[in-house]
Amino acid sequence: MSSNIDVNQILAQMRAMAAASQGTQPSSGADAAPGADFASLLKQSVDSVNETQQQAGKLTDAFVKGDPNTNLSEVMVAVQKAGLSFEAMTQVRNKLVAAYQEVMNMQA
C-alpha cells in the first residue's frame, strides 16, 4: 500500500501550526517569502513550538510560586496550547520520516 505525501500539504500544516502557536492566521503558500526554503521553515516551526512550551513552563512556575498576577485558567490554556503544538509538530515529523523512508525504498 502506497501513500501519496504532498509536500505542499505538509508545509501548509506546518504554517498553520506556527500561526496557531502565535495566535495569528496562517498565510497561503503564495504569500511565502521567495527565498524561504524548507529547512528554515522547519526551524521556524520548531522554534515556535519551543517558545510556546517555554512560555507555558514560565506560567506554570509563576503559578506554583504563588504569583498573584497568574491565574489557573491562563496556565491551563498555555499548557494545552504547548501540548497541542508539540503534538502537531510530532505528527508532521512522523509524516516527513514516512515520506523519506518511502522515497528511499523506491526502486530506480
mmCIF file of the C-alpha atoms, coordinates in Angstrom:
data_MODEL
# 
_entry.id   MODEL 
# 
loop_
_atom_site.group_PDB 
_atom_site.id 
_atom_site.type_symbol 
_atom_site.label_atom_id 
_atom_site.label_alt_id 
_atom_site.label_comp_id 
_atom_site.label_asym_id 
_atom_site.label_entity_id 
_atom_site.label_seq_id 
_atom_site.pdbx_PDB_ins_code 
_atom_site.Cartn_x 
_atom_site.Cartn_y 
_atom_site.Cartn_z 
_atom_site.occupancy 
_atom_site.B_iso_or_equiv 
_atom_site.pdbx_formal_charge 
_atom_site.auth_seq_id 
_atom_site.auth_comp_id 
_atom_site.auth_asym_id 
_atom_site.auth_atom_id 
_atom_site.pdbx_PDB_model_num 
ATOM 1   C CA . MET A 1 1   ? 0.000  0.000  0.000  1.00 0.00 ? 1   MET A CA 1 
ATOM 2   C CA . SER A 1 2   ? 1.464  3.341  -1.036 1.00 0.00 ? 2   SER A CA 1 
ATOM 3   C CA . SER A 1 3   ? 0.545  6.704  0.407  1.00 0.00 ? 3   SER A CA 1 
ATOM 4   C CA . ASN A 1 4   ? 0.898  9.925  -1.509 1.00 0.00 ? 4   ASN A CA 1 
ATOM 5   C CA . ILE A 1 5   ? 2.635  12.597 0.518  1.00 0.00 ? 5   ILE A CA 1 
ATOM 6   C CA . ASP A 1 6   ? 2.002  16.112 -0.708 1.00 0.00 ? 6   ASP A CA 1 
ATOM 7   C CA . VAL A 1 7   ? 4.847  18.415 0.354  1.00 0.00 ? 7   VAL A CA 1 
ATOM 8   C CA . ASN A 1 8   ? 2.634  21.480 -0.043 1.00 0.00 ? 8   ASN A CA 1 
ATOM 9   C CA . GLN A 1 9   ? 0.096  19.963 2.341  1.00 0.00 ? 9   GLN A CA 1 
ATOM 10  C CA . ILE A 1 10  ? 2.824  19.294 4.913  1.00 0.00 ? 10  ILE A CA 1 
ATOM 11  C CA . LEU A 1 11  ? 4.132  22.846 4.551  1.00 0.00 ? 11  LEU A CA 1 
ATOM 12  C CA . ALA A 1 12  ? 0.601  24.197 4.957  1.00 0.00 ? 12  ALA A CA 1 
ATOM 13  C CA . GLN A 1 13  ? 0.204  22.160 8.139  1.00 0.00 ? 13  GLN A CA 1 
ATOM 14  C CA . MET A 1 14  ? 3.497  23.494 9.472  1.00 0.00 ? 14  MET A CA 1 
ATOM 15  C CA . ARG A 1 15  ? 2.476  27.068 8.681  1.00 0.00 ? 15  ARG A CA 1 
ATOM 16  C CA . ALA A 1 16  ? -0.875 26.526 10.376 1.00 0.00 ? 16  ALA A CA 1 
ATOM 17  C CA . MET A 1 17  ? 0.878  25.064 13.417 1.00 0.00 ? 17  MET A CA 1 
ATOM 18  C CA . ALA A 1 18  ? 3.260  28.017 13.636 1.00 0.00 ? 18  ALA A CA 1 
ATOM 19  C CA . ALA A 1 19  ? 0.433  30.508 13.166 1.00 0.00 ? 19  ALA A CA 1 
ATOM 20  C CA . ALA A 1 20  ? -1.732 28.773 15.765 1.00 0.00 ? 20  ALA A CA 1 
ATOM 21  C CA . SER A 1 21  ? 1.039  28.880 18.341 1.00 0.00 ? 21  SER A CA 1 
ATOM 22  C CA . GLN A 1 22  ? 1.484  32.600 17.690 1.00 0.00 ? 22  GLN A CA 1 
ATOM 23  C CA . GLY A 1 23  ? -2.250 33.314 17.622 1.00 0.00 ? 23  GLY A CA 1 
ATOM 24  C CA . THR A 1 24  ? -2.258 34.561 14.010 1.00 0.00 ? 24  THR A CA 1 
ATOM 25  C CA . GLN A 1 25  ? -3.856 33.406 10.774 1.00 0.00 ? 25  GLN A CA 1 
ATOM 26  C CA . PRO A 1 26  ? -1.704 31.132 8.566  1.00 0.00 ? 26  PRO A CA 1 
ATOM 27  C CA . SER A 1 27  ? -0.542 32.517 5.261  1.00 0.00 ? 27  SER A CA 1 
ATOM 28  C CA . SER A 1 28  ? -1.023 30.709 1.980  1.00 0.00 ? 28  SER A CA 1 
ATOM 29  C CA . GLY A 1 29  ? 1.906  29.303 0.038  1.00 0.00 ? 29  GLY A CA 1 
ATOM 30  C CA . ALA A 1 30  ? 1.690  32.224 -2.409 1.00 0.00 ? 30  ALA A CA 1 
ATOM 31  C CA . ASP A 1 31  ? 2.430  34.664 0.424  1.00 0.00 ? 31  ASP A CA 1 
ATOM 32  C CA . ALA A 1 32  ? 5.628  32.882 1.487  1.00 0.00 ? 32  ALA A CA 1 
ATOM 33  C CA . ALA A 1 33  ? 8.915  34.689 1.041  1.00 0.00 ? 33  ALA A CA 1 
ATOM 34  C CA . PRO A 1 34  ? 10.607 33.756 -2.249 1.00 0.00 ? 34  PRO A CA 1 
ATOM 35  C CA . GLY A 1 35  ? 13.854 32.761 -0.515 1.00 0.00 ? 35  GLY A CA 1 
ATOM 36  C CA . ALA A 1 36  ? 12.197 30.675 2.193  1.00 0.00 ? 36  ALA A CA 1 
ATOM 37  C CA . ASP A 1 37  ? 13.440 27.123 1.999  1.00 0.00 ? 37  ASP A CA 1 
ATOM 38  C CA . PHE A 1 38  ? 12.193 24.010 3.722  1.00 0.00 ? 38  PHE A CA 1 
ATOM 39  C CA . ALA A 1 39  ? 14.934 23.925 6.357  1.00 0.00 ? 39  ALA A CA 1 
ATOM 40  C CA . SER A 1 40  ? 14.259 27.477 7.522  1.00 0.00 ? 40  SER A CA 1 
ATOM 41  C CA . LEU A 1 41  ? 10.520 26.829 7.617  1.00 0.00 ? 41  LEU A CA 1 
ATOM 42  C CA . LEU A 1 42  ? 11.084 23.694 9.678  1.00 0.00 ? 42  LEU A CA 1 
ATOM 43  C CA . LYS A 1 43  ? 13.433 25.532 12.047 1.00 0.00 ? 43  LYS A CA 1 
ATOM 44  C CA . GLN A 1 44  ? 10.921 28.349 12.443 1.00 0.00 ? 44  GLN A CA 1 
ATOM 45  C CA . SER A 1 45  ? 8.186  25.848 13.316 1.00 0.00 ? 45  SER A CA 1 
ATOM 46  C CA . VAL A 1 46  ? 10.355 24.048 15.867 1.00 0.00 ? 46  VAL A CA 1 
ATOM 47  C CA . ASP A 1 47  ? 11.403 27.366 17.416 1.00 0.00 ? 47  ASP A CA 1 
ATOM 48  C CA . SER A 1 48  ? 7.772  28.423 17.652 1.00 0.00 ? 48  SER A CA 1 
ATOM 49  C CA . VAL A 1 49  ? 6.817  25.205 19.440 1.00 0.00 ? 49  VAL A CA 1 
ATOM 50  C CA . ASN A 1 50  ? 9.796  25.608 21.768 1.00 0.00 ? 50  ASN A CA 1 
ATOM 51  C CA . GLU A 1 51  ? 8.783  29.177 22.585 1.00 0.00 ? 51  GLU A CA 1 
ATOM 52  C CA . THR A 1 52  ? 5.218  28.067 23.332 1.00 0.00 ? 52  THR A CA 1 
ATOM 53  C CA . GLN A 1 53  ? 6.495  25.356 25.676 1.00 0.00 ? 53  GLN A CA 1 
ATOM 54  C CA . GLN A 1 54  ? 8.857  27.730 27.459 1.00 0.00 ? 54  GLN A CA 1 
ATOM 55  C CA . GLN A 1 55  ? 6.059  30.247 27.967 1.00 0.00 ? 55  GLN A CA 1 
ATOM 56  C CA . ALA A 1 56  ? 3.838  27.521 29.426 1.00 0.00 ? 56  ALA A CA 1 
ATOM 57  C CA . GLY A 1 57  ? 6.666  26.478 31.742 1.00 0.00 ? 57  GLY A CA 1 
ATOM 58  C CA . LYS A 1 58  ? 7.176  30.041 32.961 1.00 0.00 ? 58  LYS A CA 1 
ATOM 59  C CA . LEU A 1 59  ? 3.453  30.484 33.636 1.00 0.00 ? 59  LEU A CA 1 
ATOM 60  C CA . THR A 1 60  ? 3.353  27.163 35.481 1.00 0.00 ? 60  THR A CA 1 
ATOM 61  C CA . ASP A 1 61  ? 6.337  28.132 37.631 1.00 0.00 ? 61  ASP A CA 1 
ATOM 62  C CA . ALA A 1 62  ? 4.802  31.517 38.393 1.00 0.00 ? 62  ALA A CA 1 
ATOM 63  C CA . PHE A 1 63  ? 1.519  29.911 39.426 1.00 0.00 ? 63  PHE A CA 1 
ATOM 64  C CA . VAL A 1 64  ? 3.252  27.333 41.622 1.00 0.00 ? 64  VAL A CA 1 
ATOM 65  C CA . LYS A 1 65  ? 5.254  30.099 43.318 1.00 0.00 ? 65  LYS A CA 1 
ATOM 66  C CA . GLY A 1 66  ? 2.007  31.918 44.104 1.00 0.00 ? 66  GLY A CA 1 
ATOM 67  C CA . ASP A 1 67  ? 2.313  34.891 41.747 1.00 0.00 ? 67  ASP A CA 1 
ATOM 68  C CA . PRO A 1 68  ? -0.936 36.870 42.225 1.00 0.00 ? 68  PRO A CA 1 
ATOM 69  C CA . ASN A 1 69  ? -0.880 38.042 38.573 1.00 0.00 ? 69  ASN A CA 1 
ATOM 70  C CA . THR A 1 70  ? -1.100 34.463 37.235 1.00 0.00 ? 70  THR A CA 1 
ATOM 71  C CA . ASN A 1 71  ? -4.384 32.603 37.346 1.00 0.00 ? 71  ASN A CA 1 
ATOM 72  C CA . LEU A 1 72  ? -5.060 28.931 36.826 1.00 0.00 ? 72  LEU A CA 1 
ATOM 73  C CA . SER A 1 73  ? -7.023 29.372 33.597 1.00 0.00 ? 73  SER A CA 1 
ATOM 74  C CA . GLU A 1 74  ? -4.078 31.162 31.917 1.00 0.00 ? 74  GLU A CA 1 
ATOM 75  C CA . VAL A 1 75  ? -1.759 28.372 32.994 1.00 0.00 ? 75  VAL A CA 1 
ATOM 76  C CA . MET A 1 76  ? -4.059 25.618 31.761 1.00 0.00 ? 76  MET A CA 1 
ATOM 77  C CA . VAL A 1 77  ? -4.604 27.285 28.374 1.00 0.00 ? 77  VAL A CA 1 
ATOM 78  C CA . ALA A 1 78  ? -0.849 27.791 27.920 1.00 0.00 ? 78  ALA A CA 1 
ATOM 79  C CA . VAL A 1 79  ? -0.099 24.170 28.852 1.00 0.00 ? 79  VAL A CA 1 
ATOM 80  C CA . GLN A 1 80  ? -2.776 22.863 26.474 1.00 0.00 ? 80  GLN A CA 1 
ATOM 81  C CA . LYS A 1 81  ? -1.538 25.131 23.684 1.00 0.00 ? 81  LYS A CA 1 
ATOM 82  C CA . ALA A 1 82  ? 2.022  23.878 24.207 1.00 0.00 ? 82  ALA A CA 1 
ATOM 83  C CA . GLY A 1 83  ? 0.862  20.269 24.212 1.00 0.00 ? 83  GLY A CA 1 
ATOM 84  C CA . LEU A 1 84  ? -1.159 20.666 21.032 1.00 0.00 ? 84  LEU A CA 1 
ATOM 85  C CA . SER A 1 85  ? 1.621  22.450 19.184 1.00 0.00 ? 85  SER A CA 1 
ATOM 86  C CA . PHE A 1 86  ? 4.102  19.747 20.203 1.00 0.00 ? 86  PHE A CA 1 
ATOM 87  C CA . GLU A 1 87  ? 1.703  17.012 19.106 1.00 0.00 ? 87  GLU A CA 1 
ATOM 88  C CA . ALA A 1 88  ? 1.194  18.729 15.740 1.00 0.00 ? 88  ALA A CA 1 
ATOM 89  C CA . MET A 1 89  ? 4.948  19.047 15.260 1.00 0.00 ? 89  MET A CA 1 
ATOM 90  C CA . THR A 1 90  ? 5.392  15.373 16.129 1.00 0.00 ? 90  THR A CA 1 
ATOM 91  C CA . GLN A 1 91  ? 2.758  14.373 13.572 1.00 0.00 ? 91  GLN A CA 1 
ATOM 92  C CA . VAL A 1 92  ? 4.458  16.458 10.877 1.00 0.00 ? 92  VAL A CA 1 
ATOM 93  C CA . ARG A 1 93  ? 7.791  14.877 11.766 1.00 0.00 ? 93  ARG A CA 1 
ATOM 94  C CA . ASN A 1 94  ? 6.256  11.400 11.527 1.00 0.00 ? 94  ASN A CA 1 
ATOM 95  C CA . LYS A 1 95  ? 4.837  12.209 8.083  1.00 0.00 ? 95  LYS A CA 1 
ATOM 96  C CA . LEU A 1 96  ? 8.204  13.544 6.917  1.00 0.00 ? 96  LEU A CA 1 
ATOM 97  C CA . VAL A 1 97  ? 10.043 10.452 8.164  1.00 0.00 ? 97  VAL A CA 1 
ATOM 98  C CA . ALA A 1 98  ? 7.488  8.200  6.461  1.00 0.00 ? 98  ALA A CA 1 
ATOM 99  C CA . ALA A 1 99  ? 7.841  10.158 3.209  1.00 0.00 ? 99  ALA A CA 1 
ATOM 100 C CA . TYR A 1 100 ? 11.624 9.966  3.425  1.00 0.00 ? 100 TYR A CA 1 
ATOM 101 C CA . GLN A 1 101 ? 11.509 6.222  4.027  1.00 0.00 ? 101 GLN A CA 1 
ATOM 102 C CA . GLU A 1 102 ? 9.127  5.768  1.113  1.00 0.00 ? 102 GLU A CA 1 
ATOM 103 C CA . VAL A 1 103 ? 11.408 7.720  -1.209 1.00 0.00 ? 103 VAL A CA 1 
ATOM 104 C CA . MET A 1 104 ? 14.453 5.754  -0.039 1.00 0.00 ? 104 MET A CA 1 
ATOM 105 C CA . ASN A 1 105 ? 12.631 2.447  -0.669 1.00 0.00 ? 105 ASN A CA 1 
ATOM 106 C CA . MET A 1 106 ? 11.645 3.360  -4.225 1.00 0.00 ? 106 MET A CA 1 
ATOM 107 C CA . GLN A 1 107 ? 13.376 1.393  -6.931 1.00 0.00 ? 107 GLN A CA 1 
ATOM 108 C CA . ALA A 1 108 ? 15.003 3.362  -9.740 1.00 0.00 ? 108 ALA A CA 1 
# 
